[in-house]
Amino acid sequence: MNRRCCLPVMLLSLATFSRYGVGDDGFEVRWANGPVTIDGHLNDPAWETAQVIDRFTLPWLQEDERPSRTATRARLLWDRSYLYFAADLEDHDLYADITEHDGPTWDNDVFEMFFRPARDKAGYFELQVNPLNTHFDAFFRDHNPEEAAAHIAEHLFRFESAVALNGTLDDRDDADDGWTVEGRIPWSDFLPAGGRPNPDEEWTFALCRYDYSREWDDPELSTCAPLRLKDVADFHSIDDYAPLKFIGPANSPDAAPFGISEFTPVTTSRVFGSPDPPLPYRAVRVAEEFSPTWPVFITTEPGSRRLIFIDEIRPQSHSRIGRTAGFPETGEIESLLETPDVAYGLEFHPNFAENGYMYVGSKGLDAEGGPKRCRITRYTISREAPYALDPESAVVIIDWVSDGHDGTAITFGHDGMMYVTTGDGTSDSDTNVVGQTLDHLLAKVLRIDVDHPDAGRNYSVPTDNPWVNEPGIVPEAWAYGLRNPWRMTTDPANGRIWLAQNGQDLFEQVYVVNKGDNYGWSVYEGSQPFYLSRQLGPHPHVLPTFEHPHSEARSLTGGIVYHGSRLPDLRGAYIYSDYSTGKIWGGLLDDAGSVVWHRELADTPFAITAINLDPDGELLISDHQGDGKGAIYTLEPNIVEHDGPEFPTTLSASGMFTSVTEHIPAEGAITYSVNSPLWSDGTYKERFLALPQFDENGSPKPLITFHPRNSWSFSNGTVLVKSFAMEMVENDPASRRWIETRFLHRNQNEWVGYSYRWNDEQTDAALVAGEGVDTTFDVHTAEGIEARPWRYPSRTECMVCHSRAANYLLGLSTPQLNGECNYNDTTDNQLRVFEHLGLEWVPPRDRTGRRPRATRR
């Protein structure tokens, strides 16, 4: 069957082409002033300003570089996300049969593109499309054409294209007119050699084609580049590629006026340092060569200097248990076990030196196809070199059904018994109302004997458990009323068992676990009422040992009791942390269980999943950062010498405003708006950002790290400002009064949030204390005066939303900023403005993944 596609819109006339002829300085890639739809028809207005590349020759045949028999008209454009290409190829005998990606497309009619980003950067790229829209793509690390075939890197390309045919493919008896190809190449495809160029940057390139015809014995190879290697048709003669200059948006034809004409740094900022005194400790990395994938847990294998850790494997959501060769030099990582379960933690038997028992808490599918189950599984590690773990040694000690809030933390008490946590088995407000019922294993601390199992199961119930002989109560229960415990530990000095629990709406809790305790969930959330209409269990409500409101913490990670030597002030203290905020606390009890001290020790940017001990008894802190960037840290004393200016306690002292009373930003500040603003009780908001005069490396123009989808990154010294105004008369914009201004400040590679409260006179705003404050405003409504509550957030609350998971910034992202903003009298697209100011760049690292490469011809 004939396949024929008539092109609805043909290319511009040759008279139009000549207006953009090639100059003596080479070729240009101009800015795409408008969208480009990848459909193969080349009819977008953006192409009208592109330079036409139409001189294709065979430079290796003779001195006069014979022109190709068939015409090629190609064009290139670029923007912040893509390099666009288009070509109209005259072809009287359309031929293509290669459909395999990275197959020998050069055995077909094919359009080829070669790009060498810069002579001082490694590598060059080859991209091909044939009339079947089959791709070939390669990155060559070696500049030596003769050795290029041996140096194709394993690099995943994501370029896309569309083809339209004006003729019949593979019919050698008809006459065809040709084909067109249109495509776009994301800048991530070029990351191995530097990524997206800057305006006015120059690359070299060659556009080429193979043209097969029944009228010729051999295919004709033509190119736009002055390849000088005579008598050899070699497109890899990279030293002869033509120059290609990237023209920025300001210099592109038909460029509209910009909202901001040029970048001006804010030189008046006095936002430096912090208003809060330094914390006593800071986190420092240890074992720097150790980079697990998504570290969940880490500890020391008893009797050795080896670390054993749990890695989350994404996106499959299963786990690997690995082991280092030592510490702090971790050596080659050994994989002990990969399990389809999601593993949360592990513990060793007190007699591990003899029996080699390691217990893993995990959750996975039921073997018989039922609901997911949590389980404690015992594995045996050989006590002789090479100390291998035997996967066939797996024995499930105890398990239970759970649909969330799983528990599975394990510790051995000084009594030799195993203690195990379970959660309420749901992902919300104790939906199944199990927290205060005792006829099941959920929402409890269990106490079992794994050394003297009963017949038919792998544990027994100690006879001194609190409710062994009481009807309607599971005998394994030791304490109950838990929601979502995360980590449990035993103090090696006095045997106290500590447990951290994730709260729900308002509070996080830490408990010292005692026999028969009832922690109150879900009638209570820690010390506070939660569902008072639910029935409390038959035992009194026990209050937390420590408790944190959600203005301080959001997801506690339990830790250990420290008895090391490097931090003498912390000896005997329980050290724990928060996954969401990265904060680390410590608390010390006396022999009677009374609190001696409890304080914040350190503030980190980490998502902390576990705190444990290294082989020397010092702290190990696990940061759950993914894609091989995970790491482990410890604490050291934080010696800070403050010799800079005082942190501004008022807006007028901040240098962020030319006029505070008129709310006019400082000179050089960049106003911005977002496409999807968060709801803030109906308040009116204005936003701007202040970039420093120099970045941390002394560059006169700070850089913004551009991400196509995620939030951007900024230089140290950047301040983001957002002000809130409330209508004092509902639905009357003229009644707006400023009530709050928030800063997000990047200092020493960390973002910190601050809030300022406006005075009644609207002349200034004062810095709010670190813990935040609540107030109300009287608003006139149709029904009368309404007291509207308003929360000035704590420092921690700011960073709970502006978390690392969001790259700290919510509004400064490509999807949020890809819209218009009013800059005084000019309206402009915000991404276009940032690009024009030269403040965006693509990070020079490969974020694209890798795959095996096909063999090159």
N, C-alpha and C positions, 0 to 999 in steps of 0.2 A: 504494500500500500504506500502510495506517495505521501510523504510528510512535507507539507509546504506551509510556510508562515509568511504572509505578506506584512512587511513592516509598515505600521500606520503612519509613522513620521520618519522621514529620512533625515540625514544630517544636513547641517547648514551648508549653504552654497560655498563654492570655492572662493567667491569674492569675499564672503564673510571670513573664511579661514585666513586669507592673506592679511587681514587686519591684525591677526595675532601670530604673525610669522616668527620663526626662530631667529633670535638675535645672535650677535657674535659671542655673547657670554653663555650660550648654551640654552637649556630648556628651563621652563618654569612650571612649578605646581602651584596653582593659585587656590585661594581660599574658596570653599564652597559656600557662596552666599545664597543658601536655600537648600531644601531637602533634595536628596537623590533617591529615587525609587529604583530598586534593583529588579528590573523586569526585562532587560535586554533590548529595550526600544529606544533608549538614549534621547528621550524627549523632554527631560526636565529642564526648566529654564536655567538651572545652575550651570549646565554644560555650556551655555552660550558664551560665558566669559573664560572658559578654559582654553589654554593654548593648544592648537591642533598640531600634532606631530605626524607629518605625512610624507617625509622624505625617507623612504626605506630603500636601501641599496644592498648590493652584494660586494662589499668592499674588498674582499679577498680575491676577486676574479681578475681585475685589471686596474690600471692606475686611475681610470676615470670613474671607478666605482659605479658599475652599471646599475641603473635603477631596476627595481623588481618589475616583473612582468605584470603583476596585479597590484592594485593600489591598496594601501592601508592608511587609515586615518584614525589615529589614537589620541586620547586625551586623558589627563590626570587632574584630580582635585584633591583637596584635603580639608579636614576640620579637626576638632579636638579629639574625635573618636576614631576616624577612619582615614585611610588612603583610598580614594575612589579611582577606578579605571574604566575606560570605555574604548571600544575599537569597532570600526566599521571596516570589514575585510572583504574586498572584491575577491570572488572565488567562483570560477566557471565549472568546477567539478568537486562538489562537496563530498568529503570522504572522512569517515570516522567510525571505528569499531571498538575502540578501547573504552571499557566501562569501569574497569577496576581502578580505584583510587591509588595513585602513585604507580600506575602501570606505565608502559612505554608509550605515553601519549604522543611522543615525537614521531611515532609511526603513522600518525594521522595528520590531517590539517590541524594546526594548533597555534594559538597565540601565547607567546611566552614573555615573561617580565623578569628581568634581573635587576636587583637593587643592591648597591654597596653603600651602606649608610655613611661611612667616612673612612678615609685612608688610615686614620689612627685608631679605628675600632675593628675588632676581629670579625671576620666573616662577611658573607654576602648571601642573598636569597634568590631562589629561583621558583617562580610560580607559573603554572601553565593551565590553560583551559582549552578543551577541544570542542567541536560542534555538538557533541553529546553532553556538554557541560561536565565532563570528567576532569578532575583536578589532579595535578601533580604539584607537590610543594616540597621544598627542601631548603635547609639552612646549611651552608658550607662554612665550617670554621677555618679552613685553610685557604690562604690567598693564592696558593700555587695551583694553577689550572690543571697541571699534569697529575697532581695528587688529590684533586677535588673529590673524585669518586670515592676515595677511601675515608673521607671526613664529613660525611653527611651526619649531622647531629640528630639525636632523638628529640624532636621538638614538635609539639602539637600545634597545628595551624587551624585557624577558625575562619579563614576568609570565605566569602560567599560570592556567587555569581549567577547570572542568568544569560541564556543564549536565545537568540531568535534567528531562524533560518529563512533565507530568501532563495529557495531552491529545494531540490530533492536530494536527500542524503543517500550516498552510496549507489546512485543510479548513474553508471558510467556512460549511458547513451543519451542523456539529456544535457541541456545547457542551463547552468545555475547562475545566479547573480552574486551570491555571497552570503555572509552571515555577520551578525553583530554579537558582541559580548559586553556585558556591563557587570561590574562587581565592586565590592568594597573589602578592604583588608583592615581588620582592627589593629591598632598600634601594639596590642599585646603580642601579635605575631612577630613583631620586630624587636621584642625585648632582648633576645640573646645578643643583639648588637647595639643596644642602647635605647630602644623604644622610639617614642614619638619625637620628631625633630622640633627644634625651636624655629620661630620665624627667621628667615634669612639664612638658615643652615643649608649647607650644600652637600648633596650626595652625588654619586655617579650611578648611571643606569644604562640599560639597553632593553629596548622593546624589540621583539623578534617574532618571526613566524616561520612555520613550515607550511608549504603549499604544495600538495600533491595534485597531479593532473595526468589524465590519460595521454595528453599530448607530449609529455616530457618523460625521459627515461628515469630521471631522479627528481626528488622533491626540490623545490627552490627554497633556499634559506636566505632570508633578508632581515635587515636590522636598521634601526635608526642611529646606532652608535658607530663611530669611526674606528671600527676594529681593524687594526693595521697588520695583523698576522697574515701575510699574503699566502695564497694557495691553500689555506687551511680554513675551512668553515667552522670556526670554534666560537660559540657564544660565551665561553668562560674566559675569554681574554679580558679579564677584569681591569687591567691597568689601562685599557683603551676605552673604557666606558665613557659615555657623554656626561657632562656636568648637568645636575638637576637641582635647582634652587627652590626652596619652599618660601613662597610669598605669604606673609601674614595677612590677617584680615584688614589691617589698616591700609595696606598697600595694594589690596586686590581691586580690580576694576569694579566700578559701581558701588564701592563701600559706602554705607550710610554713616552719618555722624555718630560718634560713640557717646554713651552716657557720661563717661569720664575720659577726658582727653589723654591724661598721662598719670602714671603712678607717682604719688607723693606719700612718703612715709609719715606716720604720726610721730613727731619728735617731742611732744609735750607730755607723753605718758609718764606717770609716776607710780604706776602699778608694778611694784617690784616685791619679790620675797613673799612674806606671809605675815598676817597680823597675829598669828598664833605662835606661842613658844614652841621650839622644836621638841619633838618626841624623843624619848631617851634612847631609842634604838632605830636602826635602819637595816633593811634587807640587802645582802650582798650575795652575788652568785657564787656557787661552789661547783666543782666538777664541770668546768665550762665546756668541755668537749661533749658532755652528755646532753642530748637533745631528744627526749622521747616525743612521741607523736601527739598524744592527748593525755598527759599523765594524770592518773586518778589517785594513785596511792604509791607510797614508797616507804621502805623500811630497810633495816639491816638484817641480813641472814645471821642468826645467832652463831657465835663462835667464829666469825669470819669478818673480813673487811669488804665483803660483797654486798651490794645493794640489790634488793628484789623489788620490782615495781610492777604496777598494772598500767597498761596503756589502753586507751579506748581506740578502737579501729573504726574509722569512719570512711564511707557512709554506711557500711554494713552493720554498724552498731553491735560489734562483738568486742572481745577483749583478748589482749595478749599479756601474759605474765613473762617478764624478762628479768635478766640478771646481769649485773656488771661484773667485770673481772676483778675490781677492787674499788678503793676510794682513798683519796679524792681523784686519783687517776683511774677512770672507770674502764679503760681499755675497750676491747671489742664486746659488744652487747650479745648476750646469749639468749635465745628465745627458749623458755622452758615449756610454755604451754600456750596454745591458742584455743579458745573456747567459744562456742556460739553464744554462750551466756554473756550478759553484761556483768562484769565483776566489779564489786565496789571496794572490797578490802580483803585483807588476809591477816592471819595470826599464826604463830608457831606454838606447838605444844611445849609446856614447861620442860619436858624431857626430850626436847628435839635432838639434843646431842646424841641420844641413843636410838630413838625411834624414827627420826626424820619426818615427823608428821607436820604438814602445813595445811591449814584450813582456809578455804576461800569462801567468802560470802558473795553470792551472785543471784541473778534472776534470769530466767530463760523459759523456753517453751516446755510444756508438759510432755513427757515422753509418750503419753497415750493420746495426745491431741486435745487435752483439756485446757483450762485457763492457765496463764503464765504463773510460774511458781518461783518463789524465793527459796534458796537452798544453801546450806552449809555443807561443803564438800571437802573431804580429807584427801590429800595427796601425799605420797611418800617421796622424799628426796633421799637418794642414796647417801650414806655416811662415808663412802669411800670416793676418792677422786675418780671421775670428774664431777661427782656430786650431782648426778642427773636426776631430773624429775621423771617419774614413770607415769604417763597419762593413764595407763591401765590400772593404776593403783587407786583410781577415784572411788570413793565411798561416800554416798550421801548420808550425812549424819541426821539431819532434820530438815524438813521443808514445809512450806505452807503456801496457799494461794494468795496472790497479792496483785492488785491492779494499780499500784502506785504507792508512794510513801512506804518504801520497802524495808528499811532497816538493814539487817544482815551484818551489823558490826559485831565483832567477836573480841572478847578478852577473857583471859584466865585469871581468876581470883587467887589470893594467897591460899585459899582452901582447896585449890586444885580443880575446882569446878569451872566449866565453860559457861560464860554469860553471853547471851545473844540478844540483839535488839530486833524488834519487829515494829513496823509502822501501822497506821490504821488501814492500809490496803486500798486507799482511794487517792484521788488527786485534788480533792476539794475539802469541803467543810465536814469531814467525817460523815460522808454521805450515807454510809451503811450503819451509822450510830453504833460503832463497836468500841469506842474509846473507853467507855465505863462498864462494859460487860466483860464477864470473866470466863465464859464457856468456850473460848477459842484462843488461838495463839496470837492474834493481832493486837497491836498497840501496847506491847509489853517488853519488859526485860525478862528473858527466860534464863533459867539456871538448870543446867543438865550435867550429868556425869558421863563423860565420853570414855573413861577408862574402865568402867564396869557396866557394859551394856546389858540390857535385858534380852531375853530370848526373843527373836523376831524383829528387833530394832537395834540401832547402833548407838544407843545411849540409855541411861536409866535416869530416874528422877530421884534426886537426893531426898532422903527422908526428913531433913530439916527445912525443906522449902516451906513457905508460910502457909500454904493452903492445900497441903498434900491430901488431907483426908476430908476436905470440905466438898460437899456435893455441889455440882454446877460450876466448879472452878477447875480449869485445867491445871494439873499439878505442877507443870513446868514453870508456871508464873512465879516471878520473884518481885516484880513491881509492874504497875500498869498506868494507863492514862497518857500514852505517848501518841504524838501525831506523826512526826517524820524525823526520827533520830538520825544523826549523821556523825558517826565516830564515837567510840567508847574506849576507855583506857583504864588501866589499873596502876595506881601509884606504887612503884616497887618498894618504896620506903615504909609505907604504913598500910597498904592494901586498899585504900579508898578507890572506889570505882567512880569515874567521872563520865558524864554523857552530855553531848550537846544536841539540841533539838531545834529544827526549823519551825518557827511559828507561822501563822497564817496572815492575819490582818494587821496586827500591831506590834507584836513582841516576839523576840527570840530568847531562848532559855538555855541555861546550863544547870545541871543537877549533879549532886553527889548521890549516888544510888544506894539506897538502904532497903533492907528486907521489909516487904509489905507496903512500900510507898505507893501512893496514888497521886499522880501528877495532874489530874484533873481534866485532861482533854476528853471530850470537847465541850464540857460544861464550862471549863475555864481555858483560857490561853495563857499559860504561865500563871501569873498572879491576878490576871484580869478576867472578868466575866466574859464569856463568849456565847454559849447557848444555855442560859439559866433555866430555860423551860425543859431541858433534858435532865434525866435523872442521874444524880451523882452516885457512884458506886458505894458499896457498903463500908468504905474506909475513908478517913478524913483527907482533905485536899492538902498536898504538900507543896509549899512554895519553892520557886527556883532558888538555887544558890546564888546565881548571877542572872540578871535579866537585862535585855537591851530593847528599847523601843526601836521602831523602824526608822526613826530619824538618825539612828546610830548604826544599825546593821539590818540586813535583809535575809541572810541565809548562812547561819553559823556553821562553821566547820570545827568539829571537836579536835582536840590535840592531845598533848601528853603532859605529864608532870616532869619538870626539868630538874635534874640533879647533876648537871655538868659542871665544868670548871671555868669556862671562859666568861660566863656571865654570872658572877657570884651573887648579885642582887636578885637574881631570879630563882635561886635554888629553892626547891620545894614548891614552886608556884605552878599552877595549872596554866598552860599556854595554849590559847585557842585563837580562832580567826573568823573571818567572814568572807564567803565566796564572792558576794556581790560588790563589796566595797574595798576588799583587800586589807582591811584593818586587822591588827593583831593585838590581843589583850592578854593580860596575865592576872591571876588572882591567887592569893595565899591565905590558907586557913590555919588556925592554931590547932592544937591537939583536940580541943573540944568541938571543933568544927565552926568556930566563929571566924568572920572575915577579918584578917589583919590588914590587907590592902587589896585593892582591885582597880586597875588603871589601864589605859591604852598605852601600848608599848611602841607600836610602829604603824605607819600608814603606807601601804604599798599599792602599786597599780595592778596587782596580780589577782587572778581568780584562783583562790587557794582551795585545793581539794583535800589536802592532808598536811598535818604537821607530825613529824616523827623524830627519831633520833638516828644519827650517823654512828659508825662503829666506835667513835670516841665519846658517845653520849651527848653530842651537841645537836642543836636543832637542825632538822631538815624540813624545808617548806616546799611543797609541790605546787607549781604554777600550771594551771590547766589551760595552757595556750597551745593552739593546734598547729598542724602542718609542719611538724618537726621543729617548732619554736619553743616547745615546752622546756622547762628548766627547773632546777632546784636551787634553793637559796638557804641562807642561814641569817641569824641576826648578829649585829655587832654594835657597840656603843656608837651613838650618833653625836659626833663632835662637830658642832656648827659654830662658826664665828660670824656673827652678824655685824657687818661694817657698812651696809648700804643704807639708803634712806628708809624712813619708817613707812609702813604700808598705809595708804590713804584711808582714813576713817570717814571721809565725806566725799561726795561726788565732786565738790568744788576743788578738793585737793588731789583728785585722781588724774587731772590732765586729759580726761576723756571728752571734755566739752569746751567749746569756745564760749558758750553761755549756758550755764546750768538752768537758770530761770526760764530761758526760752527753749531749752532742750535742743540746742544746736551742737552737733558733734564737732569734735576737734578737726582742725584742718588735716586733710589726708584720709580721714575715716571714710570707709566704703559702706554706704547704705545698702542693705539687701532685704529681700522679702522671700517668703517660702510659698511653695504651691499648696501645701497642705499643713496649715498651722495647727498646733495642738489647741484644744479647747481650754481656756483659762477663765472659767466663770464669766464669759462674755466680755472680758476686758479688751481694750484696744492696745495694740502693741507696735512698737517701733524697734528696728534692729539696725545695728551697724557693727563693723569690725575695724579694729585698729591694728595695723601691721607695723612692726618695729622698723627703725631706720636701717638696722643691720640684722642679719640672721646670726645664729650662734657661731657660724664659721667666718664671720666678718664680711660676708657678701653684702654689697650695697642694696640688693633687692632680695627680700625674703622669698622663699619658695612655698608654693602650695602644692602638696602632693595630690595629684588628680586621681580619682578612682571613677570608673564609668558608672558604678552602681552604689558603692558604699560611701560613707562620709569621707571628706577630705582630711588631710593632715596639714598642720601649720608649724611654722618656726616658733621656737621659744620667744617669749615676749609678746606674742599675739594676745589681744584682748577682744573677746566677743561681748557685745553689750546689747541687752534687751530691756526695754522699759515697758511697764504696764500702767495703763490709765483706766480708771473706772468712772462710769457715768453716775454722778451723784443724783441725777434725775433720770430715771429709766427712759431709754429711747430718745435722749436728748444729747447729741454729741457735743453740744456747746458746754455741757456741764461736766465734761471729763476733767478729772484731776489725776495727776501722777501719784501712784501709790508705792511703786517699787521699781528699782533698777537692779538687774542682775549682771554680774561679770562672770565670764569664764576666762580664766587666765592660764596660759601655758607657761610653766616655769620649771626649769630643770627636767624637761621631758615629761612632765605630768600636767594634767588639767586639774584645776581647782575652781570651785564655784563660790561666789560671794554674793550677798544680798544687801542692798541699801534701802532704807525706809525713808520715804519722802516726808518732810515736815508739813504741817498744816498751812504754812505760808507759801508753800510751793517754791521756796528759794533754794533748797538744798535737800540732800538725803544723807542719812547716817548709816554707817556699817552696822549690820545686825550681828549679834553675838553668834558664836559658832554653833550653838544648839538650836538656833532659830527661835521664832516667836509667833504666837497666834494673836489675831486681833479681829475686830469687826468694823464695818463701815456702814453708816446710816444712809440708805438709798431711798429716795422718794419714788414710790410706785403709785399706780392707780388705786391700790388698796390702802395706801398709807406708807408710813416709814418702815422699812424692812432692814433689820440688822444682818448685813451680809458678812459671813466669816471670810477671813483671808489668812493664809499661812505664809509667813516668810520662812523659807526652807532653811534647815541646818546645812552645814557644809556637806555632811554625809548624804542628806537627801538630794542635794544637787547632783552628786556623783552616782547615785543609784540609777537615775534616769540616764545621765550622761556617762554611761558605763563603757568599759572596754569593748563589750559585745557590740555596742553601737559606734565603736571608734570614737567615743566620748562626745561627738557632735551629732545633733539631730537634724538641724536645718541646713548645715553646710555640706550638701551632697549634690551630685549631679541631677537626680530626679527632682529634688526640691528647688534647685536654683535655675532649672531650665525653663525660665519664663521671664516676662518683662518686669522691669522695675523703673520707677520714676526717679530720675536724677536731676533735680531742679526742673529745668524746662525741657529735658530730653527723656524720652522713653526708649529703653534699649533692652535687649536680651542680656541677662546677667552673665551667662556663660561667655557670650561674645565680649562683654566688658572685661571679665577676668582674663580672657585670652589676649585681648588687646593690651592690657596692662603688663603682660608677660609674667603672670603670677601662677600659671599652672605648669605642671610638668608630670611626666609619667615616670614612676620609680624604675630604676634600672635593675630590675630583677625579674626572673621568669616566673610569673604566676599562672602559667597556662597549663602545666602538667606535661607529661611526656608519654610517648608511645614508641613502639618499634618502627624502624624505617624500612622502606622497601629498598631493594638493591638498585643502585643507579647504573645507568648504562656506561 
